[in-house]
Amino acid sequence: METTDLALLVALASLVWGLLNPPRSKEGVSAKYDLEELVSHITPENRHDFVDTDCGDPVGREKQ
């Protein structure tokens, strides 16, 4: 099987997958929660301060 045949097969499979599995509506899971409700679930037990997990100097976008 050549590279172009494989690329065509992948494109066709992707098209079929997209037709059989349409995207969810905007009223999905994420629309059920607003920011205030999500923030209300933050407690000292599940909050991550990253002080204990700091592994060194910042890199990439964290670098200032």
PyMOL commands that set and color helices and strands:
alter all, ss='L'
color gray80, all
select helices_A, chain A and resi 3-20+29-32+35-40+60-62
alter helices_A, ss='H'
color red, helices_A
deselect
rebuild
show_as cartoon
